[in-house]
Amino acid sequence: RYAIFLPLHELWKQYIRDLCHGLKPDAQPHMIQGKLLKADLHGAIVTVTKSKCPSYVGITGIILQEFKHIFKIITKEDKLKVVPKLNNVFSLELDGFISYIYGSKFLLRASERSAKKFKLKGTIDL
């Protein structure tokens, strides 16, 4: 049930605020995005904003599990959705700061992603 996981989302918001030192308005967006890249997303509310498969667009919910190639998301309608990362763009919002996650560039487990050094590439292949 969605309501059971709302406290997990509150814990995630506190975790991100601590990680990003409060998300102040004068914070530099590229620094926050760099920290979000390596952050654990379990408990985040995400929305599928773009997808090659139109049926995924608009799915919003809390991430319950993250695997190498998929997110398991619970929606407000208490439905568990399995959404592939490949060819999808996800957005997450926290305190007015909206960040986009390109799933094709995010094909890693959370534990592997925290240790990886990301390189800046200007390619978007969706």
N, CA, C and O of each residue as an XYZ file, in Angstrom:
504
protein
N       0.829     -1.182      0.000
C       0.000      0.000      0.000
C       0.877      1.250      0.000
O       1.926      1.295      0.642
N       0.421      2.258     -0.733
C       1.173      3.505     -0.894
C       1.373      4.208      0.440
O       2.457      4.723      0.714
N       0.335      4.235      1.272
C       0.390      4.959      2.550
C       1.463      4.394      3.484
O       2.029      5.128      4.295
N       1.737      3.119      3.375
C       2.759      2.494      4.229
C       4.143      3.052      3.917
O       4.993      3.133      4.803
N       4.377      3.441      2.657
C       5.706      3.877      2.226
C       5.912      5.382      2.288
O       7.001      5.859      1.968
N       4.902      6.145      2.690
C       5.089      7.600      2.844
C       6.141      7.949      3.904
O       6.909      8.886      3.686
N       6.216      7.238      5.048
C       7.319      7.527      5.985
C       8.698      7.266      5.369
O       9.659      7.960      5.697
N       8.802      6.274      4.481
C      10.059      6.029      3.778
C      10.421      7.229      2.917
O      11.591      7.606      2.836
N       9.420      7.837      2.268
C       9.675      9.024      1.456
C      10.145     10.192      2.332
O      11.043     10.939      1.943
N       9.541     10.345      3.505
C       9.977     11.419      4.415
C      11.434     11.205      4.845
O      12.208     12.159      4.920
N      11.802      9.952      5.125
C      13.197      9.644      5.471
C      14.119      9.956      4.304
O      15.220     10.469      4.506
N      13.681      9.651      3.074
C      14.499      9.922      1.897
C      14.705     11.427      1.719
O      15.807     11.875      1.401
N      13.634     12.207      1.927
C      13.772     13.667      1.802
C      14.780     14.207      2.803
O      15.589     15.072      2.466
N      14.739     13.703      4.035
C      15.701     14.146      5.044
C      17.117     13.730      4.663
O      18.064     14.491      4.862
N      17.264     12.527      4.116
C      18.564     12.029      3.662
C      19.141     12.937      2.578
O      20.324     13.275      2.624
N      18.324     13.335      1.604
C      18.797     14.196      0.513
C      19.123     15.603      1.038
O      20.106     16.210      0.614
N      18.309     16.112      1.948
C      18.617     17.430      2.530
C      19.951     17.398      3.261
O      20.744     18.332      3.145
N      20.204     16.336      4.009
C      21.482     16.209      4.704
C      22.632     16.048      3.715
O      23.703     16.625      3.905
N      22.414     15.273      2.667
C      23.446     15.023      1.665
C      23.815     16.300      0.916
O      24.986     16.536      0.621
N      22.815     17.120      0.611
C      23.023     18.338     -0.181
C      23.122     19.586      0.696
O      23.040     20.704      0.186
N      23.293     19.413      1.980
C      23.459     20.535      2.931
C      22.287     21.505      2.887
O      22.487     22.720      2.878
N      21.071     20.980      2.860
C      19.883     21.806      3.019
C      19.192     22.275      1.765
O      18.121     22.873      1.866
N      19.746     22.039      0.575
C      19.135     22.500     -0.682
C      18.791     23.984     -0.626
O      17.649     24.374     -0.864
N      19.759     24.784     -0.317
C      19.552     26.235     -0.234
C      19.341     26.816     -1.633
O      19.826     26.254     -2.615
N      18.618     27.942     -1.732
C      18.374     28.546     -3.057
C      19.647     28.986     -3.767
O      19.671     29.066     -4.995
N      20.712     29.276     -3.008
C      21.964     29.719     -3.638
C      22.882     28.542     -3.992
O      24.011     28.746     -4.440
N      22.399     27.319     -3.793
C      23.208     26.142     -4.116
C      23.366     26.008     -5.623
O      22.475     26.369     -6.392
N      24.505     25.489     -6.025
C      24.770     25.322     -7.452
C      24.111     24.031     -7.947
O      24.353     22.957     -7.397
N      23.271     24.140     -8.997
C      22.524     22.962     -9.464
C      23.411     21.789     -9.875
O      23.055     20.637     -9.628
N      24.567     22.065    -10.503
C      25.398     20.943    -10.945
C      26.009     20.197     -9.769
O      26.299     19.007     -9.883
N      26.209     20.870     -8.643
C      26.718     20.197     -7.449
C      25.636     19.282     -6.851
O      25.919     18.160     -6.431
N      24.395     19.783     -6.822
C      23.292     18.994     -6.283
C      23.030     17.785     -7.176
O      22.803     16.683     -6.678
N      23.060     17.986     -8.490
C      22.826     16.870     -9.398
C      23.929     15.834     -9.291
O      23.666     14.637     -9.408
N      25.157     16.274     -9.072
C      26.255     15.334     -8.878
C      26.044     14.463     -7.651
O      26.375     13.278     -7.658
N      25.493     15.052     -6.599
C      25.214     14.276     -5.386
C      24.005     13.376     -5.569
O      23.964     12.269     -5.033
N      23.004     13.855     -6.338
C      21.831     13.021     -6.600
C      22.176     11.808     -7.464
O      21.552     10.755     -7.338
N      23.174     11.959     -8.345
C      23.595     10.834     -9.174
C      24.052      9.652     -8.327
O      23.792      8.496     -8.661
N      24.730      9.956     -7.235
C      25.292      8.899     -6.397
C      24.385      8.525     -5.228
O      24.680      7.582     -4.493
N      23.293      9.248     -5.053
C      22.406      9.010     -3.914
C      21.567      7.753     -4.114
O      21.333      7.306     -5.237
N      21.128      7.206     -3.004
C      20.217      6.071     -3.018
C      18.809      6.612     -3.300
O      18.383      7.574     -2.662
N      18.096      6.015     -4.231
C      16.780      6.527     -4.627
C      15.618      5.773     -3.997
O      14.465      6.082     -4.298
N      15.879      4.797     -3.136
C      14.783      4.073     -2.486
C      14.004      5.043     -1.601
O      14.561      5.611     -0.661
N      12.723      5.233     -1.898
C      11.890      6.163     -1.148
C      11.600      7.448     -1.894
O      10.774      8.243     -1.446
N      12.262      7.675     -3.027
C      12.022      8.892     -3.804
C      10.719      8.781     -4.581
O      10.367      7.706     -5.067
N      10.003      9.900     -4.697
C       8.824      9.941     -5.566
C       9.299     10.389     -6.947
O       9.827     11.489     -7.107
N       9.107      9.530     -7.928
C       9.549      9.831     -9.288
C       8.356      9.780    -10.245
O       7.342      9.136     -9.977
N       8.514     10.479    -11.363
C       7.511     10.491    -12.424
C       8.215     10.165    -13.738
O       9.290     10.696    -14.016
N       7.618      9.304    -14.536
C       8.154      9.025    -15.867
C       7.693     10.172    -16.764
O       6.499     10.311    -17.028
N       8.640     11.001    -17.237
C       8.278     12.168    -18.033
C       8.359     11.918    -19.533
O       7.572     12.472    -20.301
N       9.314     11.079    -19.953
C       9.444     10.747    -21.373
C       9.751      9.264    -21.484
O      10.423      8.684    -20.631
N       9.249      8.667    -22.544
C       9.500      7.249    -22.754
C       9.254      6.900    -24.216
O       8.430      7.524    -24.884
N       9.971      5.904    -24.703
C       9.686      5.404    -26.048
C       8.374      4.637    -26.059
O       7.729      4.520    -27.101
N       7.976      4.113    -24.900
C       6.696      3.417    -24.777
C       5.701      4.360    -24.099
O       5.862      4.651    -22.914
N       4.686      4.845    -24.804
C       3.781      5.859    -24.247
C       3.013      5.411    -23.010
O       2.536      6.256    -22.254
N       2.882      4.115    -22.785
C       2.118      3.658    -21.623
C       2.844      3.928    -20.307
O       2.211      3.925    -19.251
N       4.157      4.160    -20.344
C       4.906      4.454    -19.123
C       4.819      5.926    -18.718
O       4.978      6.251    -17.542
N       4.570      6.814    -19.677
C       4.574      8.253    -19.403
C       3.474      8.589    -18.402
O       2.320      8.198    -18.578
N       3.842      9.315    -17.357
C       2.881      9.741    -16.356
C       2.834      8.872    -15.118
O       2.164      9.230    -14.149
N       3.523      7.738    -15.116
C       3.539      6.898    -13.923
C       4.288      7.637    -12.817
O       5.442      8.028    -12.997
N       3.639      7.825    -11.691
C       4.224      8.519    -10.547
C       4.084      7.643     -9.321
O       3.036      7.043     -9.081
N       5.161      7.576     -8.543
C       5.092      6.791     -7.324
C       6.409      6.767     -6.583
O       7.378      7.419     -6.973
N       6.426      6.006     -5.510
C       7.611      5.887     -4.657
C       8.420      4.685     -5.123
O       7.872      3.605     -5.344
N       9.733      4.881     -5.270
C      10.613      3.775     -5.653
C      10.768      2.840     -4.468
O      11.240      3.240     -3.404
N      10.363      1.582     -4.662
C      10.501      0.578     -3.614
C      11.796     -0.202     -3.768
O      12.505     -0.445     -2.791
N      12.099     -0.591     -4.992
C      13.312     -1.341     -5.262
C      13.948     -0.809     -6.525
O      13.269     -0.390     -7.462
N      15.271     -0.835     -6.528
C      16.006     -0.428     -7.718
C      16.948     -1.561     -8.088
O      17.764     -2.001     -7.279
N      16.821     -2.019     -9.310
C      17.711     -3.038     -9.837
C      18.559     -2.415    -10.928
O      18.454     -1.219    -11.198
N      19.400     -3.225    -11.554
C      20.286     -2.698    -12.580
C      19.509     -2.107    -13.754
O      19.885     -1.062    -14.283
N      18.432     -2.769    -14.160
C      17.712     -2.330    -15.358
C      16.300     -1.830    -15.099
O      15.659     -1.333    -16.025
N      15.789     -1.943    -13.872
C      14.393     -1.543    -13.623
C      14.235     -0.838    -12.277
O      15.063     -0.966    -11.374
N      13.136     -0.086    -12.183
C      12.651      0.462    -10.915
C      11.332     -0.234    -10.609
O      10.514     -0.435    -11.507
N      11.119     -0.605     -9.346
C       9.797     -1.054     -8.908
C       9.179      0.121     -8.164
O       9.715      0.580     -7.156
N       8.048      0.602     -8.668
C       7.412      1.821     -8.170
C       6.012      1.480     -7.693
O       5.279      0.767     -8.378
N       5.631      1.990     -6.510
C       4.252      1.838     -6.034
C       3.524      3.162     -6.267
O       4.011      4.221     -5.874
N       2.363      3.095     -6.905
C       1.614      4.302     -7.250
C       0.599      4.626     -6.158
O       0.388      3.830     -5.244
N      -0.025      5.792     -6.256
C      -1.043      6.198     -5.283
C      -2.255      5.288     -5.313
O      -3.010      5.221     -4.343
N      -2.444      4.588     -6.421
C      -3.558      3.645     -6.544
C      -3.201      2.279     -5.958
O      -3.926      1.307     -6.173
N      -2.090      2.196     -5.219
C      -1.600      0.952     -4.591
C      -1.284     -0.131     -5.617
O      -1.486     -1.317     -5.355
N      -0.792      0.272     -6.776
C      -0.378     -0.690     -7.794
C       1.144     -0.681     -7.885
O       1.770      0.379     -7.865
N       1.728     -1.865     -7.985
C       3.167     -1.997     -8.129
C       3.495     -2.036     -9.616
O       3.047     -2.931    -10.333
N       4.277     -1.067    -10.075
C       4.649     -0.984    -11.486
C       6.141     -1.294    -11.613
O       6.955     -0.836    -10.812
N       6.475     -2.067    -12.616
C       7.866     -2.361    -12.936
C       8.193     -1.550    -14.185
O       7.656     -1.808    -15.263
N       9.083     -0.562    -14.028
C       9.404      0.359    -15.117
C      10.879      0.189    -15.476
O      11.742      0.351    -14.614
N      11.182     -0.138    -16.745
C      12.585     -0.260    -17.136
C      13.259      1.113    -17.161
O      12.619      2.128    -17.435
N      14.551      1.124    -16.872
C      15.307      2.371    -16.927
C      15.625      2.752    -18.369
O      15.627      3.933    -18.719
N      15.892      1.751    -19.203
C      16.295      1.985    -20.581
C      15.199      2.720    -21.350
O      14.028      2.341    -21.301
N      15.596      3.773    -22.058
C      14.704      4.574    -22.907
C      13.617      5.314    -22.129
O      12.576      5.637    -22.702
N      13.827      5.590    -20.844
C      12.881      6.371    -20.056
C      13.600      7.539    -19.402
O      14.779      7.441    -19.059
N      12.887      8.641    -19.231
C      13.401      9.787    -18.486
C      12.507      9.967    -17.273
O      11.285     10.046    -17.398
N      13.120     10.031    -16.098
C      12.396     10.165    -14.834
C      12.671     11.550    -14.264
O      13.760     12.098    -14.434
N      11.673     12.109    -13.585
C      11.904     13.371    -12.883
C      11.608     13.158    -11.407
O      10.687     12.430    -11.034
N      12.414     13.813    -10.576
C      12.129     13.803     -9.148
C      12.232     15.225     -8.638
O      13.083     16.000     -9.074
N      11.344     15.560     -7.697
C      11.234     16.928     -7.193
C      11.407     16.912     -5.688
O      10.827     16.085     -4.983
N      12.226     17.853     -5.207
C      12.431     17.987     -3.769
C      12.627     19.465     -3.448
O      13.562     20.093     -3.943
N      11.759     20.008     -2.633
C      11.828     21.410     -2.204
C      11.925     22.382     -3.382
O      12.686     23.348     -3.331
N      11.159     22.125     -4.439
C      11.153     23.015     -5.597
C      12.282     22.759     -6.573
O      12.310     23.383     -7.634
N      13.207     21.878     -6.267
C      14.317     21.540     -7.155
C      13.922     20.293     -7.939
O      13.712     19.231     -7.353
N      13.819     20.419     -9.262
C      13.430     19.290    -10.110
C      14.670     18.785    -10.833
O      15.409     19.559    -11.440
N      14.884     17.491    -10.763
C      16.024     16.874    -11.429
C      15.509     15.783    -12.356
O      14.534     15.097    -12.047
N      16.172     15.630    -13.489
C      15.789     14.613    -14.462
C      16.838     13.514    -14.479
O      18.039     13.783    -14.439
N      16.373     12.277    -14.538
C      17.247     11.114    -14.573
C      17.041     10.429    -15.917
O      15.938      9.982    -16.234
N      18.106     10.349    -16.702
C      18.044      9.624    -17.969
C      18.385      8.174    -17.677
O      19.538      7.833    -17.413
N      17.359      7.317    -17.728
C      17.513      5.923    -17.348
C      18.562      5.180    -18.156
O      19.209      4.272    -17.634
N      18.744      5.548    -19.420
C      19.737      4.881    -20.260
C      21.150      5.084    -19.727
O      22.021      4.244    -19.948
N      21.383      6.181    -19.033
C      22.702      6.479    -18.466
C      22.814      6.012    -17.017
O      23.841      6.218    -16.370
N      21.771      5.394    -16.520
C      21.638      5.078    -15.100
C      21.545      3.571    -14.864
O      21.023      3.127    -13.842
N      22.057      2.785    -15.820
C      21.917      1.336    -15.751
C      22.941      0.715    -14.810
O      23.834     -0.017    -15.238
N      22.802      1.012    -13.539
C      23.673      0.482    -12.492
C      22.838      0.202    -11.256
O      21.775      0.793    -11.065
N      23.322     -0.695    -10.428
C      22.707     -0.878     -9.119
C      23.076      0.321     -8.252
O      24.066      1.003     -8.516
N      22.281      0.574     -7.221
C      22.533      1.724     -6.345
C      23.903      1.619     -5.685
O      24.602      2.624     -5.549
N      24.292      0.423     -5.277
C      25.579      0.250     -4.609
C      26.744      0.484     -5.570
O      27.771      1.029     -5.165
N      26.604      0.084     -6.836
C      27.655      0.310     -7.825
C      27.731      1.781     -8.218
O      28.814      2.307     -8.476
N      26.573      2.442     -8.263
C      26.515      3.844     -8.686
C      27.200      4.770     -7.693
O      27.780      5.784     -8.081
N      27.134      4.422     -6.401
C      27.726      5.298     -5.392
C      29.248      5.332     -5.493
O      29.870      6.308     -5.075
N      29.857      4.276     -6.043
C      31.308      4.224     -6.160
C      31.805      4.652     -7.536
O      33.007      4.838     -7.722
N      30.909      4.811     -8.499
C      31.304      5.130     -9.869
C      31.613      6.610    -10.014
O      30.976      7.458     -9.387
N      32.595      6.905    -10.846
C      32.896      8.290    -11.185
C      32.255      8.583    -12.537
O      32.624      7.985    -13.548
N      31.302      9.497    -12.552
C      30.586      9.822    -13.773
C      31.359     10.858    -14.574
O      31.967     11.773    -14.020
N      31.321     10.692    -15.887
C      31.950     11.654    -16.785
C      30.860     12.476    -17.442
O      29.771     11.971    -17.716
N      31.150     13.730    -17.692
C      30.173     14.593    -18.349
C      30.151     14.278    -19.843
O      31.169     14.393    -20.525
N      29.003     13.886    -20.335
C      28.806     13.621    -21.755
C      27.568     14.380    -22.196
O      26.575     14.424    -21.469
N      27.615     14.962    -23.346
C      26.499     15.756    -23.827
C      25.541     15.005    -24.717
O      24.855     15.632    -25.525
N      25.459     13.688    -24.611
C      24.587     12.942    -25.500
C      23.276     12.591    -24.814
O      23.252     12.165    -23.659
N      22.204     12.778    -25.537
C      20.880     12.371    -25.063
C      20.291     11.503    -26.160
O      20.062     11.971    -27.275
N      20.046     10.248    -25.846
C      19.623      9.314    -26.890
C      18.205      8.795    -26.660
O      17.971      7.586    -26.652
N      17.275      9.706    -26.478
C      15.889      9.256    -26.313
C      15.061      9.775    -27.465
O      13.859      9.515    -27.529
